[in-house]
Amino acid sequence: MEVIYSLIPGMTFFGLLFVAILIWAVRKGQYEDMEGNASRILLDDDEDAMLVSTPEPGKKSENKENNKNGEPPPAHSDPDPR
């Protein structure tokens, strides 16, 4: 029974803390645009991503796997195959 004397003030403190955080979030505008992010995920961004990753004509690729001649590096063999 004596544990309830510490639980009631503790839960009252956490309840007031939760209400204070909720009021702060509402004042800062956290709940103003509830539909924006939900509908933004449905937009098709594939065309924009393709434009960014496509190299310009005449420009060399900056791929690190290519050597000076533009050829891929030779295959490395494992010296200790197990």
CYANA upper distance limits for C-alpha pairs under 8 A (distance plus 0.5 A):
  1 MET  CA      5 TYR  CA      8.11
  2 GLU  CA      6 SER  CA      7.97
  3 VAL  CA      7 LEU  CA      6.85
  4 ILE  CA      8 ILE  CA      6.50
  5 TYR  CA      9 PRO  CA      7.66
  6 SER  CA     10 GLY  CA      6.75
  7 LEU  CA     11 MET  CA      6.48
  8 ILE  CA     12 THR  CA      6.56
  9 PRO  CA     13 PHE  CA      6.59
 10 GLY  CA     14 PHE  CA      6.85
 11 MET  CA     15 GLY  CA      6.47
 12 THR  CA     16 LEU  CA      6.69
 13 PHE  CA     17 LEU  CA      6.61
 14 PHE  CA     18 PHE  CA      6.58
 15 GLY  CA     19 VAL  CA      6.80
 16 LEU  CA     20 ALA  CA      6.62
 17 LEU  CA     21 ILE  CA      6.74
 18 PHE  CA     22 LEU  CA      6.64
 19 VAL  CA     23 ILE  CA      6.67
 20 ALA  CA     24 TRP  CA      6.67
 21 ILE  CA     25 ALA  CA      6.63
 22 LEU  CA     26 VAL  CA      6.77
 23 ILE  CA     27 ARG  CA      6.71
 24 TRP  CA     28 LYS  CA      6.69
 25 ALA  CA     29 GLY  CA      6.88
 25 ALA  CA     30 GLN  CA      5.93
 25 ALA  CA     31 TYR  CA      7.96
 26 VAL  CA     30 GLN  CA      6.32
 26 VAL  CA     31 TYR  CA      6.62
 33 ASP  CA     37 ASN  CA      8.24
 34 MET  CA     38 ALA  CA      7.89
 35 GLU  CA     39 SER  CA      6.67
 36 GLY  CA     40 ARG  CA      6.48
 37 ASN  CA     41 ILE  CA      6.93
 38 ALA  CA     42 LEU  CA      8.09
 39 SER  CA     43 LEU  CA      7.72
 45 ASP  CA     49 ALA  CA      6.90
 46 ASP  CA     50 MET  CA      6.67
 47 GLU  CA     51 LEU  CA      6.84
 48 ASP  CA     52 VAL  CA      6.93
 49 ALA  CA     53 SER  CA      6.84
 50 MET  CA     54 THR  CA      6.58
 55 PRO  CA     59 LYS  CA      7.32
 55 PRO  CA     61 SER  CA      7.67
 65 GLU  CA     72 PRO  CA      6.42
 65 GLU  CA     73 PRO  CA      6.91
 66 ASN  CA     70 GLY  CA      5.63
 66 ASN  CA     71 GLU  CA      5.87
 66 ASN  CA     72 PRO  CA      5.25
 66 ASN  CA     73 PRO  CA      6.83
 67 ASN  CA     71 GLU  CA      6.27
 67 ASN  CA     72 PRO  CA      6.88
 67 ASN  CA     73 PRO  CA      6.93
